[in-house]
Amino acid sequence: MSAIEGLKPELVWKYFAEIARIPRCSKHEEAMTRYVIETAKRLGLAAKQDTFGNVVVKKLASRGYENRRSVALQGHLDMVCEKNADKMHDFSKDPIELVRKGNVMMANGTTLGADNGIAVATNLAIMEDRSLEHGPLEFLFTVDEETGLTGAHNLQGDFLESKTLLNLDSEEEGSLYVGCSGGKDTLGTWKVEFEKAPAESTAARLSVKGLRGGHSGLEIDKGRGNAIKILNRVLIRLSDLGVRLSLVEGGNKRNAIPRECEAVVFVPSKKMKEVESVIRRLNETLGAEISSVDPQLQISLAADPKMKRGKVIKKAKQKEISQTLAALPHGVLKMSADIPGLVETSTNVAVIGTKRNSVEIATSQRSSVASELIEAVETVCSILELGDASVEYTDGCPGWKPNLSSPILKIAKETYKSLYGKEPAVKAIHAGLECGIIGEKFTGMDMVSFGPTLEGVHSPDEKIYIDTVEKFYNFLLAILKNVT
């Protein structure tokens, strides 16, 4: 609690600290939903939960505001659970350790959960504060946003009464978001056969660490290193020296740029020094490529004396997998010609893993243009199939088409200018917001998305700028007061 001492708005930070103690990884939000429902009951507010776990709480209008239109305030309960490799932390029971550094709130070696815990804390604060002026309110808390927006996908069309929605899941104070990209996940699977590791070989762990990672939509244009792609480049070079692959694991989330990747390999013992020399040179070469955006890249090889015997993937299949990974695109495919600086289409090589008889690679594609999303998926599928992988892909989620004539956008713009003396930026985002799905579920829903400033979400570098929380909160309260 010392990390939030003296911060304003007090109620928001109080709830933010409280929910930092509650486990809420995606698909494991049960304790969080109980907390929201219990808080609503404590405050005398009506709450309901659907069969999927989503929660709606209703709060009556302030006196004199009964005839205003109903507004829904929406955020998601789950968080991306990522930690540094050397951090001892069990997300199923350990609280997030809040660390305050000047104007920044972070966590100690883990994701902070401000995405989207700040929206949850904000909603809880508004639920409690009876001094506020507003019309009828609904607070929509969705589940499992981070692993496919499945909570929003499973909303029923009668779950909300409001036709105006404020999504509190954007991450740049002073910006109003009115559109988002749609997305699909594409999974490739190679069936593999193993054989005994060559005689006179040494087991070792090849690892790539130190990368910043980040959100596969928000940071995809930053040029940051992809640990899977980098490790594969190293492995291709080492295969020329007879290095054989036993298993490979990297990345954790399909919507995160992978920060770390590790492979168990078997190195011809007589070539160990040569292999180590190659890795030293690759550290310099590959590190120089991304030094301005990802200066902490570390490629290492460490012998594993405990593993004296082992098995390796057959050589032809190892080559096939490596060549396919090399061919897979990662990063920006196209920038928008209409909105300066907006990524229109991208793809992320996200997660790789080895199972008993297979190697799997998960990728994600995004675009604000439906036809370009289809093309990006077809490109990735074609490369995987040419590399003899079987392919699956998700149905994905729809984009949210901007409506610059939106009534709530007009109110939000006028409110922001009256509060802060300048126009807010009106933007679209290269990430999936639940607004796209909610707009399909609830015909005619008028929406805008905004929030305080966050950086490094989906990684242990996640931070929220403290001063922007108060600006965001005052802006939100003013909007609620101005809705007619």
PADREN-752425 format. One record per residue (C-alpha): x, y, z; residue in one letter. Coordinates in Angstrom, 2 decimals. Example, Ala and Ser with C-alpha at 12.3 -4.5 7.8 and 13.67 -1.06 7.14 Angstrom:
x:12.30; y:-4.50; z:7.80; code:A
x:13.67; y:-1.06; z:7.14; code:S
***
This chain:
x:0.00; y:0.00; z:0.00; code:M
x:2.95; y:2.36; z:0.48; code:S
x:3.34; y:2.52; z:-3.31; code:A
x:-0.02; y:4.31; z:-3.66; code:I
x:0.24; y:6.57; z:-0.62; code:E
x:-0.88; y:10.11; z:-1.42; code:G
x:-1.91; y:9.33; z:-5.00; code:L
x:-5.09; y:10.73; z:-6.50; code:K
x:-7.80; y:9.80; z:-7.24; code:P
x:-7.63; y:7.95; z:-3.93; code:E
x:-10.48; y:5.54; z:-4.66; code:L
x:-9.02; y:4.50; z:-8.01; code:V
x:-5.60; y:3.76; z:-6.55; code:W
x:-7.12; y:2.03; z:-3.52; code:K
x:-8.93; y:-0.42; z:-5.78; code:Y
x:-5.92; y:-0.76; z:-8.07; code:F
x:-3.82; y:-1.90; z:-5.11; code:A
x:-6.54; y:-4.25; z:-3.90; code:E
x:-6.96; y:-6.04; z:-7.23; code:I
x:-3.16; y:-6.35; z:-7.53; code:A
x:-3.55; y:-8.98; z:-4.80; code:R
x:-6.12; y:-11.01; z:-6.73; code:I
x:-5.10; y:-13.68; z:-9.29; code:P
x:-6.54; y:-12.82; z:-12.70; code:R
x:-4.55; y:-14.44; z:-15.47; code:C
x:-6.61; y:-15.00; z:-18.60; code:S
x:-9.08; y:-17.89; z:-18.18; code:K
x:-8.54; y:-17.78; z:-14.41; code:H
x:-10.55; y:-14.74; z:-13.34; code:E
x:-12.89; y:-16.49; z:-10.90; code:E
x:-11.52; y:-14.75; z:-7.81; code:A
x:-11.72; y:-11.42; z:-9.61; code:M
x:-15.32; y:-11.87; z:-10.68; code:T
x:-16.27; y:-12.83; z:-7.11; code:R
x:-14.57; y:-9.68; z:-5.85; code:Y
x:-16.51; y:-7.46; z:-8.28; code:V
x:-19.83; y:-9.07; z:-7.41; code:I
x:-19.13; y:-8.90; z:-3.66; code:E
x:-18.12; y:-5.23; z:-4.00; code:T
x:-21.35; y:-4.48; z:-5.85; code:A
x:-23.39; y:-6.18; z:-3.12; code:K
x:-21.51; y:-4.27; z:-0.43; code:R
x:-22.38; y:-1.03; z:-2.21; code:L
x:-26.03; y:-2.02; z:-2.65; code:G
x:-25.78; y:-2.28; z:-6.44; code:L
x:-27.41; y:-4.88; z:-8.68; code:A
x:-25.00; y:-7.29; z:-10.36; code:A
x:-25.43; y:-10.22; z:-12.72; code:K
x:-23.04; y:-12.71; z:-14.28; code:Q
x:-23.50; y:-14.64; z:-17.50; code:D
x:-22.58; y:-18.29; z:-18.02; code:T
x:-19.18; y:-17.34; z:-19.46; code:F
x:-18.15; y:-15.21; z:-16.49; code:G
x:-18.79; y:-11.67; z:-17.72; code:N
x:-20.31; y:-9.34; z:-15.11; code:V
x:-22.59; y:-6.31; z:-15.35; code:V
x:-23.23; y:-3.98; z:-12.43; code:V
x:-25.91; y:-1.28; z:-12.54; code:K
x:-25.91; y:2.04; z:-10.74; code:K
x:-28.91; y:4.35; z:-10.70; code:L
x:-28.68; y:7.90; z:-11.96; code:A
x:-27.79; y:10.77; z:-9.66; code:S
x:-30.68; y:12.97; z:-8.55; code:R
x:-31.70; y:15.19; z:-11.46; code:G
x:-30.00; y:12.95; z:-14.05; code:Y
x:-32.66; y:10.23; z:-14.24; code:E
x:-33.70; y:11.14; z:-17.80; code:N
x:-30.18; y:11.00; z:-19.26; code:R
x:-29.27; y:8.15; z:-21.57; code:R
x:-27.72; y:5.08; z:-20.01; code:S
x:-23.96; y:4.67; z:-20.48; code:V
x:-21.90; y:1.48; z:-20.16; code:A
x:-18.32; y:1.69; z:-18.88; code:L
x:-16.33; y:-1.32; z:-20.01; code:Q
x:-13.01; y:-2.98; z:-19.21; code:G
x:-11.67; y:-6.52; z:-18.98; code:H
x:-10.84; y:-8.40; z:-15.78; code:L
x:-7.95; y:-10.54; z:-17.00; code:D
x:-4.30; y:-9.63; z:-17.42; code:M
x:-1.29; y:-10.97; z:-19.30; code:V
x:0.83; y:-12.87; z:-16.77; code:C
x:4.48; y:-12.46; z:-17.80; code:E
x:7.57; y:-12.41; z:-15.62; code:K
x:11.31; y:-12.20; z:-16.01; code:N
x:13.00; y:-15.59; z:-16.17; code:A
x:14.82; y:-15.03; z:-12.87; code:D
x:11.72; y:-13.81; z:-11.01; code:K
x:10.17; y:-16.24; z:-8.53; code:M
x:6.45; y:-15.54; z:-8.82; code:H
x:3.34; y:-17.71; z:-8.90; code:D
x:0.56; y:-15.77; z:-10.61; code:F
x:-2.04; y:-18.18; z:-9.22; code:S
x:-1.46; y:-16.97; z:-5.67; code:K
x:1.27; y:-14.32; z:-5.36; code:D
x:0.22; y:-10.64; z:-5.34; code:P
x:1.64; y:-8.24; z:-7.89; code:I
x:4.35; y:-6.21; z:-6.13; code:E
x:3.71; y:-2.54; z:-6.92; code:L
x:6.78; y:-0.34; z:-7.33; code:V
x:6.51; y:3.45; z:-7.56; code:R
x:9.32; y:5.31; z:-9.29; code:K
x:8.60; y:9.01; z:-9.48; code:G
x:5.70; y:9.48; z:-11.89; code:N
x:5.64; y:5.82; z:-12.88; code:V
x:3.95; y:2.79; z:-11.33; code:M
x:5.48; y:-0.59; z:-12.23; code:M
x:5.68; y:-4.11; z:-10.84; code:A
x:8.67; y:-5.98; z:-9.47; code:N
x:9.74; y:-8.31; z:-12.27; code:G
x:6.25; y:-9.05; z:-13.59; code:T
x:3.55; y:-7.47; z:-15.66; code:T
x:1.72; y:-4.77; z:-13.72; code:L
x:-1.82; y:-5.60; z:-14.79; code:G
x:-2.70; y:-1.96; z:-15.48; code:A
x:-3.92; y:-3.42; z:-18.77; code:D
x:-6.78; y:-3.47; z:-17.93; code:N
x:-6.73; y:-3.24; z:-14.15; code:G
x:-6.90; y:0.55; z:-14.32; code:I
x:-10.31; y:0.28; z:-16.00; code:A
x:-11.51; y:-2.18; z:-13.36; code:V
x:-10.29; y:0.08; z:-10.56; code:A
x:-11.91; y:3.09; z:-12.21; code:T
x:-15.26; y:1.34; z:-12.53; code:N
x:-15.14; y:0.19; z:-8.91; code:L
x:-14.33; y:3.73; z:-7.77; code:A
x:-17.29; y:5.19; z:-9.69; code:I
x:-19.52; y:2.42; z:-8.33; code:M
x:-18.60; y:3.49; z:-4.77; code:E
x:-18.60; y:7.29; z:-5.08; code:D
x:-22.15; y:8.56; z:-4.48; code:R
x:-21.13; y:12.22; z:-4.85; code:S
x:-20.75; y:11.97; z:-8.64; code:L
x:-23.20; y:13.42; z:-11.18; code:E
x:-24.27; y:11.04; z:-13.95; code:H
x:-27.16; y:9.33; z:-15.66; code:G
x:-27.92; y:5.60; z:-15.39; code:P
x:-24.71; y:3.54; z:-15.56; code:L
x:-23.82; y:-0.02; z:-16.44; code:E
x:-20.37; y:-1.38; z:-15.64; code:F
x:-19.37; y:-4.21; z:-17.97; code:L
x:-16.50; y:-6.40; z:-16.79; code:F
x:-15.48; y:-8.92; z:-19.46; code:T
x:-13.25; y:-11.96; z:-19.04; code:V
x:-10.51; y:-13.57; z:-21.14; code:D
x:-9.81; y:-10.57; z:-23.34; code:E
x:-6.10; y:-11.25; z:-23.68; code:E
x:-6.34; y:-14.72; z:-25.21; code:T
x:-8.87; y:-14.13; z:-27.95; code:G
x:-11.45; y:-11.68; z:-26.56; code:L
x:-13.59; y:-14.71; z:-25.80; code:T
x:-15.55; y:-13.03; z:-23.01; code:G
x:-16.80; y:-10.39; z:-25.43; code:A
x:-17.41; y:-13.05; z:-28.08; code:H
x:-19.76; y:-14.84; z:-25.69; code:N
x:-21.80; y:-11.82; z:-24.61; code:L
x:-25.52; y:-12.21; z:-25.19; code:Q
x:-27.43; y:-9.47; z:-26.99; code:G
x:-29.65; y:-8.76; z:-23.96; code:D
x:-26.82; y:-8.43; z:-21.42; code:F
x:-26.63; y:-4.63; z:-21.78; code:L
x:-29.37; y:-2.00; z:-21.99; code:E
x:-27.10; y:0.95; z:-22.82; code:S
x:-26.59; y:2.11; z:-26.40; code:K
x:-23.55; y:4.23; z:-25.50; code:T
x:-20.31; y:2.59; z:-24.40; code:L
x:-17.06; y:3.98; z:-23.06; code:L
x:-14.28; y:1.42; z:-23.48; code:N
x:-11.49; y:2.15; z:-20.96; code:L
x:-8.82; y:-0.02; z:-22.57; code:D
x:-6.73; y:2.47; z:-24.54; code:S
x:-3.27; y:3.51; z:-23.42; code:E
x:-2.51; y:7.07; z:-24.42; code:E
x:-3.98; y:9.94; z:-22.41; code:E
x:-5.28; y:12.69; z:-24.66; code:G
x:-6.26; y:10.31; z:-27.45; code:S
x:-9.74; y:9.10; z:-28.38; code:L
x:-9.84; y:5.82; z:-30.26; code:Y
x:-12.67; y:5.25; z:-32.71; code:V
x:-11.46; y:2.16; z:-34.61; code:G
x:-9.35; y:-0.96; z:-34.24; code:C
x:-7.93; y:-3.82; z:-36.26; code:S
x:-9.39; y:-7.26; z:-36.64; code:G
x:-7.22; y:-10.29; z:-36.12; code:G
x:-6.70; y:-14.01; z:-36.57; code:K
x:-4.29; y:-16.55; z:-35.08; code:D
x:-2.59; y:-19.07; z:-37.37; code:T
x:-1.04; y:-22.26; z:-35.97; code:L
x:1.41; y:-24.52; z:-37.79; code:G
x:2.29; y:-28.02; z:-36.62; code:T
x:5.09; y:-30.29; z:-37.83; code:W
x:4.96; y:-33.98; z:-37.02; code:K
x:8.50; y:-34.96; z:-36.05; code:V
x:10.47; y:-38.13; z:-35.53; code:E
x:13.38; y:-38.34; z:-33.13; code:F
x:16.59; y:-40.34; z:-33.19; code:E
x:19.47; y:-40.80; z:-30.77; code:K
x:21.78; y:-37.84; z:-30.44; code:A
x:25.02; y:-38.36; z:-32.37; code:P
x:27.87; y:-39.97; z:-30.52; code:A
x:30.62; y:-37.66; z:-29.30; code:E
x:28.21; y:-34.76; z:-28.93; code:S
x:27.61; y:-32.42; z:-26.00; code:T
x:24.16; y:-31.39; z:-24.79; code:A
x:23.74; y:-27.64; z:-24.42; code:A
x:21.11; y:-24.97; z:-23.98; code:R
x:21.01; y:-22.28; z:-26.64; code:L
x:19.11; y:-19.22; z:-25.44; code:S
x:18.06; y:-15.78; z:-26.58; code:V
x:17.20; y:-13.34; z:-23.79; code:K
x:17.21; y:-9.66; z:-22.91; code:G
x:14.68; y:-8.47; z:-25.50; code:L
x:11.95; y:-5.98; z:-24.68; code:R
x:9.07; y:-7.79; z:-26.37; code:G
x:5.77; y:-5.96; z:-26.07; code:G
x:2.26; y:-5.94; z:-27.48; code:H
x:2.11; y:-7.45; z:-30.95; code:S
x:-0.13; y:-4.64; z:-32.14; code:G
x:1.04; y:-1.58; z:-30.26; code:L
x:4.78; y:-2.26; z:-30.54; code:E
x:4.94; y:-4.19; z:-33.81; code:I
x:6.25; y:-1.13; z:-35.65; code:D
x:9.09; y:-0.46; z:-33.19; code:K
x:11.56; y:-2.86; z:-34.84; code:G
x:12.14; y:-4.81; z:-31.63; code:R
x:13.82; y:-8.19; z:-31.77; code:G
x:11.82; y:-11.40; z:-32.02; code:N
x:13.48; y:-14.09; z:-29.89; code:A
x:12.11; y:-16.97; z:-31.99; code:I
x:13.33; y:-15.48; z:-35.26; code:K
x:16.73; y:-14.64; z:-33.77; code:I
x:17.25; y:-18.08; z:-32.27; code:L
x:16.29; y:-19.67; z:-35.57; code:N
x:18.90; y:-17.54; z:-37.39; code:R
x:21.51; y:-18.77; z:-34.94; code:V
x:20.37; y:-22.38; z:-35.29; code:L
x:20.58; y:-22.24; z:-39.08; code:I
x:24.15; y:-21.01; z:-38.82; code:R
x:25.08; y:-23.65; z:-36.25; code:L
x:23.49; y:-26.47; z:-38.25; code:S
x:26.31; y:-26.00; z:-40.76; code:D
x:28.62; y:-27.15; z:-37.94; code:L
x:26.54; y:-30.23; z:-37.21; code:G
x:24.51; y:-28.87; z:-34.30; code:V
x:21.31; y:-30.89; z:-33.86; code:R
x:18.00; y:-29.75; z:-32.37; code:L
x:16.30; y:-31.66; z:-29.56; code:S
x:13.58; y:-29.22; z:-28.52; code:L
x:12.72; y:-25.54; z:-28.76; code:V
x:10.49; y:-23.35; z:-26.61; code:E
x:9.85; y:-19.62; z:-26.91; code:G
x:7.25; y:-16.95; z:-26.38; code:G
x:4.19; y:-17.16; z:-24.13; code:N
x:1.30; y:-15.29; z:-25.71; code:K
x:0.10; y:-15.00; z:-29.28; code:R
x:-0.48; y:-11.28; z:-28.79; code:N
x:3.03; y:-10.62; z:-27.44; code:A
x:6.32; y:-10.25; z:-29.31; code:I
x:8.48; y:-13.08; z:-27.87; code:P
x:11.22; y:-11.84; z:-25.52; code:R
x:12.92; y:-15.15; z:-24.85; code:E
x:13.53; y:-18.44; z:-26.65; code:C
x:15.53; y:-21.51; z:-25.70; code:E
x:16.57; y:-24.69; z:-27.50; code:A
x:18.20; y:-27.87; z:-26.29; code:V
x:20.84; y:-28.81; z:-28.86; code:V
x:23.60; y:-31.37; z:-29.25; code:F
x:26.93; y:-29.97; z:-30.40; code:V
x:29.72; y:-32.10; z:-31.90; code:P
x:32.19; y:-32.15; z:-29.01; code:S
x:35.19; y:-31.46; z:-31.23; code:K
x:33.47; y:-28.35; z:-32.63; code:K
x:32.34; y:-26.81; z:-29.35; code:M
x:34.95; y:-24.03; z:-29.41; code:K
x:34.11; y:-23.17; z:-33.01; code:E
x:30.40; y:-23.06; z:-32.15; code:V
x:31.10; y:-20.77; z:-29.19; code:E
x:33.12; y:-18.49; z:-31.47; code:S
x:30.23; y:-18.29; z:-33.96; code:V
x:27.84; y:-17.35; z:-31.17; code:I
x:30.14; y:-14.57; z:-29.99; code:R
x:30.18; y:-13.12; z:-33.51; code:R
x:26.42; y:-13.48; z:-33.86; code:L
x:25.94; y:-11.66; z:-30.58; code:N
x:27.81; y:-8.72; z:-32.08; code:E
x:26.19; y:-8.89; z:-35.53; code:T
x:22.58; y:-9.44; z:-34.49; code:L
x:22.93; y:-7.14; z:-31.52; code:G
x:24.10; y:-4.34; z:-33.81; code:A
x:21.02; y:-4.78; z:-35.99; code:E
x:18.64; y:-3.86; z:-33.18; code:I
x:20.93; y:-1.98; z:-30.80; code:S
x:18.96; y:1.28; z:-30.94; code:S
x:15.65; y:-0.34; z:-29.97; code:V
x:16.68; y:-3.54; z:-28.16; code:D
x:20.17; y:-3.03; z:-26.73; code:P
x:20.15; y:-5.91; z:-24.21; code:Q
x:20.11; y:-8.89; z:-26.59; code:L
x:21.97; y:-11.89; z:-25.17; code:Q
x:22.65; y:-15.05; z:-27.18; code:I
x:24.28; y:-17.77; z:-25.11; code:S
x:25.23; y:-21.43; z:-25.21; code:L
x:25.77; y:-23.38; z:-22.01; code:A
x:26.71; y:-27.04; z:-21.81; code:A
x:24.28; y:-29.18; z:-19.81; code:D
x:26.34; y:-31.90; z:-18.11; code:P
x:23.22; y:-33.47; z:-16.58; code:K
x:21.97; y:-34.46; z:-20.03; code:M
x:24.43; y:-37.14; z:-21.13; code:K
x:22.03; y:-38.92; z:-23.45; code:R
x:19.21; y:-37.61; z:-25.50; code:G
x:17.30; y:-37.56; z:-28.72; code:K
x:17.25; y:-35.12; z:-31.61; code:V
x:14.84; y:-34.28; z:-34.38; code:I
x:15.79; y:-35.96; z:-37.63; code:K
x:18.07; y:-33.77; z:-39.69; code:K
x:15.77; y:-33.30; z:-42.70; code:A
x:12.88; y:-32.21; z:-40.49; code:K
x:15.11; y:-29.84; z:-38.50; code:Q
x:16.11; y:-28.16; z:-41.75; code:K
x:12.50; y:-28.00; z:-42.90; code:E
x:11.37; y:-26.34; z:-39.67; code:I
x:14.25; y:-23.85; z:-39.66; code:S
x:13.75; y:-22.85; z:-43.28; code:Q
x:10.01; y:-22.35; z:-42.74; code:T
x:10.60; y:-20.18; z:-39.67; code:L
x:13.11; y:-18.15; z:-41.67; code:A
x:10.52; y:-17.60; z:-44.41; code:A
x:7.70; y:-16.55; z:-42.08; code:L
x:7.25; y:-12.77; z:-42.08; code:P
x:7.26; y:-10.88; z:-38.81; code:H
x:6.40; y:-7.22; z:-38.34; code:G
x:4.64; y:-4.54; z:-40.36; code:V
x:3.26; y:-5.63; z:-43.72; code:L
x:1.56; y:-2.34; z:-44.66; code:K
x:1.09; y:1.15; z:-43.24; code:M
x:-2.19; y:3.02; z:-43.59; code:S
x:-2.38; y:5.49; z:-46.44; code:A
x:-5.29; y:7.30; z:-44.74; code:D
x:-4.16; y:7.71; z:-41.12; code:I
x:-0.52; y:8.81; z:-40.76; code:P
x:1.53; y:6.55; z:-38.52; code:G
x:-1.11; y:3.80; z:-38.28; code:L
x:-0.02; y:0.25; z:-38.98; code:V
x:-2.65; y:-1.20; z:-41.29; code:E
x:-1.52; y:-4.83; z:-41.53; code:T
x:1.02; y:-6.89; z:-39.59; code:S
x:1.98; y:-10.39; z:-38.50; code:T
x:3.68; y:-11.71; z:-35.36; code:N
x:5.68; y:-14.94; z:-34.99; code:V
x:4.59; y:-15.48; z:-31.42; code:A
x:5.03; y:-18.85; z:-29.69; code:V
x:6.98; y:-22.02; z:-30.48; code:I
x:6.91; y:-25.25; z:-28.52; code:G
x:7.94; y:-28.90; z:-28.73; code:T
x:5.56; y:-31.68; z:-27.79; code:K
x:6.02; y:-35.43; z:-27.72; code:R
x:5.77; y:-35.92; z:-31.49; code:N
x:5.44; y:-32.41; z:-32.86; code:S
x:6.73; y:-28.85; z:-33.02; code:V
x:4.16; y:-26.05; z:-33.07; code:E
x:4.45; y:-22.42; z:-34.12; code:I
x:1.72; y:-19.91; z:-33.30; code:A
x:1.42; y:-16.66; z:-35.22; code:T
x:-1.08; y:-13.79; z:-35.21; code:S
x:-2.17; y:-11.49; z:-38.03; code:Q
x:-3.85; y:-8.10; z:-37.69; code:R
x:-5.39; y:-5.61; z:-40.09; code:S
x:-7.95; y:-2.82; z:-40.08; code:S
x:-8.86; y:-3.87; z:-43.64; code:V
x:-10.73; y:-7.17; z:-43.81; code:A
x:-9.39; y:-8.19; z:-47.22; code:S
x:-5.79; y:-7.49; z:-46.16; code:E
x:-6.26; y:-9.61; z:-43.05; code:L
x:-7.35; y:-12.50; z:-45.26; code:I
x:-4.29; y:-11.99; z:-47.47; code:E
x:-1.92; y:-11.94; z:-44.48; code:A
x:-3.41; y:-15.17; z:-43.15; code:V
x:-3.18; y:-16.80; z:-46.59; code:E
x:0.47; y:-15.76; z:-46.85; code:T
x:1.37; y:-17.35; z:-43.51; code:V
x:-0.70; y:-20.46; z:-44.25; code:C
x:0.99; y:-20.88; z:-47.63; code:S
x:4.49; y:-20.68; z:-46.15; code:I
x:3.62; y:-23.17; z:-43.41; code:L
x:2.07; y:-25.60; z:-45.86; code:E
x:5.04; y:-25.31; z:-48.22; code:L
x:7.16; y:-26.21; z:-45.19; code:G
x:5.09; y:-29.38; z:-44.68; code:D
x:3.27; y:-28.12; z:-41.58; code:A
x:-0.42; y:-28.70; z:-41.00; code:S
x:-2.31; y:-25.46; z:-40.47; code:V
x:-5.17; y:-24.30; z:-38.27; code:E
x:-6.48; y:-20.80; z:-37.69; code:Y
x:-9.05; y:-19.10; z:-35.52; code:T
x:-12.22; y:-17.41; z:-36.70; code:D
x:-10.68; y:-14.23; z:-35.34; code:G
x:-12.38; y:-11.05; z:-34.28; code:C
x:-13.89; y:-8.20; z:-36.29; code:P
x:-12.46; y:-4.76; z:-36.61; code:G
x:-14.21; y:-1.58; z:-35.49; code:W
x:-14.91; y:0.84; z:-38.31; code:K
x:-14.46; y:4.49; z:-37.30; code:P
x:-17.58; y:6.67; z:-37.12; code:N
x:-16.39; y:10.27; z:-37.06; code:L
x:-20.02; y:11.43; z:-36.72; code:S
x:-20.47; y:9.53; z:-33.46; code:S
x:-22.49; y:11.47; z:-30.83; code:P
x:-20.35; y:10.22; z:-27.94; code:I
x:-17.20; y:11.16; z:-29.84; code:L
x:-18.55; y:14.70; z:-30.20; code:K
x:-19.26; y:14.92; z:-26.47; code:I
x:-15.84; y:13.50; z:-25.61; code:A
x:-14.00; y:15.95; z:-27.88; code:K
x:-15.87; y:18.96; z:-26.53; code:E
x:-15.40; y:17.80; z:-22.94; code:T
x:-11.68; y:17.28; z:-23.30; code:Y
x:-11.16; y:20.70; z:-24.88; code:K
x:-13.19; y:22.43; z:-22.16; code:S
x:-11.15; y:20.69; z:-19.44; code:L
x:-7.65; y:20.91; z:-20.88; code:Y
x:-7.78; y:23.68; z:-23.46; code:G
x:-6.78; y:21.58; z:-26.45; code:K
x:-8.28; y:19.13; z:-28.88; code:E
x:-7.78; y:15.43; z:-28.17; code:P
x:-6.25; y:13.30; z:-30.91; code:A
x:-8.77; y:11.08; z:-32.69; code:V
x:-7.15; y:7.77; z:-33.68; code:K
x:-7.56; y:4.17; z:-34.67; code:A
x:-5.41; y:1.46; z:-33.07; code:I
x:-3.55; y:-1.50; z:-34.54; code:H
x:-4.80; y:-3.87; z:-31.87; code:A
x:-7.97; y:-5.74; z:-31.14; code:G
x:-10.39; y:-3.89; z:-28.89; code:L
x:-13.54; y:-5.49; z:-27.59; code:E
x:-15.44; y:-2.63; z:-29.25; code:C
x:-15.36; y:-4.48; z:-32.57; code:G
x:-17.14; y:-7.47; z:-31.08; code:I
x:-19.47; y:-5.43; z:-28.88; code:I
x:-20.46; y:-3.38; z:-31.92; code:G
x:-21.51; y:-6.58; z:-33.67; code:E
x:-23.33; y:-7.96; z:-30.63; code:K
x:-25.26; y:-4.78; z:-29.80; code:F
x:-26.52; y:-3.15; z:-32.97; code:T
x:-26.31; y:0.63; z:-32.95; code:G
x:-23.87; y:0.85; z:-30.03; code:M
x:-22.15; y:4.27; z:-30.03; code:D
x:-18.60; y:3.86; z:-28.72; code:M
x:-15.32; y:5.58; z:-27.97; code:V
x:-12.20; y:4.24; z:-26.24; code:S
x:-9.69; y:6.09; z:-24.06; code:F
x:-7.50; y:5.69; z:-21.01; code:G
x:-4.38; y:6.91; z:-19.17; code:P
x:-0.88; y:6.43; z:-20.58; code:T
x:0.62; y:2.95; z:-20.35; code:L
x:3.82; y:1.60; z:-21.84; code:E
x:5.33; y:-1.87; z:-22.20; code:G
x:2.07; y:-3.72; z:-21.69; code:V
x:2.22; y:-7.53; z:-21.89; code:H
x:5.80; y:-7.47; z:-20.58; code:S
x:7.52; y:-6.97; z:-17.20; code:P
x:8.40; y:-3.47; z:-18.40; code:D
x:4.72; y:-2.49; z:-18.18; code:E
x:4.22; y:0.90; z:-16.55; code:K
x:1.47; y:3.45; z:-16.02; code:I
x:2.13; y:7.18; z:-15.74; code:Y
x:0.61; y:8.32; z:-12.49; code:I
x:-0.26; y:11.90; z:-13.47; code:D
x:-2.28; y:10.70; z:-16.46; code:T
x:-4.58; y:8.62; z:-14.25; code:V
x:-6.07; y:11.70; z:-12.59; code:E
x:-6.48; y:13.46; z:-15.95; code:K
x:-8.18; y:10.39; z:-17.40; code:F
x:-10.49; y:10.02; z:-14.39; code:Y
x:-11.56; y:13.67; z:-14.35; code:N
x:-12.18; y:13.49; z:-18.10; code:F
x:-14.35; y:10.39; z:-17.70; code:L
x:-16.41; y:11.97; z:-14.89; code:L
x:-16.94; y:15.08; z:-16.99; code:A
x:-18.16; y:13.01; z:-19.94; code:I
x:-20.67; y:11.22; z:-17.68; code:L
x:-21.92; y:14.58; z:-16.44; code:K
x:-22.25; y:15.93; z:-20.00; code:N
x:-24.10; y:12.99; z:-21.56; code:V
x:-27.71; y:14.02; z:-22.14; code:T
***
